[in-house]
């Protein structure tokens, strides 16, 4: 395994780092000021559109897509250090470069499983950053960590599908630019194979019967990072049969294909969050004095910083190994490693952010530093894309199988 950056990665890293310094970091405070003045908290601040235009001008656009027809054509190993950089400002940089969830996963689904008509109508404007999208799977009435539990019905009626169900924490759904939902439901609820009961259909947001009921709070506040998380009701929503993604009964397999890259992308960005936390810790430690000496001279602070550095280096190596395996043996061949990074990375980064908050005192939980928001994002990722316990269960089964 050779994790040295190749020439293309080095060149993109240099350009992306400069873009962050010159455009993204200065825009963070501007975005908050503009958001406060908007008629709706879910509207997009003007500075975000400016960042998108600049990123596209610089060729820092759709970096996540390995298919050169649609994106930059980078391998997972090439994209990993770039996603890490954007993770340093996770609420601006991924959107600015059109590499933000849930659009990334939805674009991958459409690129891989969509018809030519679906690609033209939805994938092309998503690739251009003209619209946003949402992925509707999680439901409040069932344990959605087990995707076979979902109860949303997708019933065929002639040339249409009729969709009935309730979803929640549907990321991006509060954004007015969200034009399309990929909805997962059951087309064959009584089927013998519980993993062939589910299908995915495309539902335009303005379809009659679609109601975005409310924004779901995260740790007591409204998360604007991806356009908010919403509760969405589908009340006998009708869409053409041509809106089916892939084939009937293929929803579970498509979900698994979508989540593999999504999980590693999250972990890549989490490492960027941890790097920013370490930087903030060090700046704080050398600038503050307590009990007669600088915080940087306090043994406990030195331990926090040293442990954080060791942890980040370990996590990065595991993520790079996973990226390399995905490139060389495919997502299935990297299944164990994908689960390992999903378990290890959010948990460890939450710990680093917690220490950084502690070091900043009251400032750490305030809006004057990005730490509280980063903490909420990292902690949420212990649930998103499958809670840690699901991955632990699956990983343990794979290990135990060797001895049975």
Secondary structure, DSSP 4 states (H G I P E B T S, - for coil): ------HHHHHHHHHHHHHIIIIIHHHHHHHHHHHHHSSSTTSPPHHHHHHHHHHHHTT-SSTT---TTTS----HHHHHHHHHHHGGGTTTHHHHTT--TTHHHHHHHHHHH--HHHIIIIIHHHHTTS-EEEEE---SSS-TTSGGG---EEEEETTEEEEEEEEEEEETTTSTTEEEEEEEEES-TT-SSTTSSEEEEEEETTSTTEEEEEEEEETTEE--TTS-EEEEEEEEEEEEGGGEESSTT-HHHHHHHHHHHHHHHHHHHHHHHHHHHHHHHHHHHHH-EETTEEGGGSHHHHHHHHHHHHHHHHHHHHHHHHHHHHHHTHHHHTHHHHHHHHHHHHHHHHHHHHHHHHHHGGGGGSTTSSHHHHHHHHHHTTTTTS-HHHHHHHHHHHHHHTT-
